[in-house]
């Protein structure tokens, strides 16, 4: 479980993240929604240590151990069990699919094999192991980015808008993969989305952000009753 408490972030004189507090429980999909510019990606970068938090705490409970990640560097957060799929995928275009996936094993012991479940969820990656990442379609690159994050066996998987610019057929593949991962009960998933229907189909819990604050939260099956779609379109 990820626990965030009283998290604040500033850029210059602007207060970007405002007293954020929430949990991402194990075996569940927590969807973070909000329009462009409300602070979603800044929050994820802060969780990953790419941007330092001004105040607050970030804790990850994994394997019976609680890790205080508030001041730790990014590599230590990955080693503690966080897998991150950034917005825009950020795969290595000149490396092969296999080499990209092996980058996800950087924190693992030598000769750790790639998990079979990557290829069970995304069989196209097995077919294209020798292809360069830059030669893949946008949807295939997104599958590669998710596979890279899964390579180290994360306890928390963070996905930043995985449906952005992706064809519908691959969106369905990604949806099935997220469902499968959550169903194992071995991973907490934090999904950041603007695409309401995709988020609603997966969310066990939701958080709605506006101007750096969480203004609404609840169970996934309450999103319609709470008017989340309408709140996103305002």
Secondary structure, DSSP 4 states (H G I P E B T S, - for coil): -EEEEEEEEEETTEEEEEEEEEEE-TT-EEEEE--TTSSHHHHHHHHTTSS--SEEEEEEEETTEEEE-TT--HHHHHHHTEEEE-TT----TTSBHHHHHHHTTTTSPTTPPPPHHHHHH-HHHHHTTTSBGGGS-HHHHHHHHHHHHHTT--SEEEEE-TTTT--HHHHHHHHHHHHHHHHTTS-EEEEEES-HHHHHHH-SEEEEEETTEEEEEEEGGGTTTTTHHHHHH-
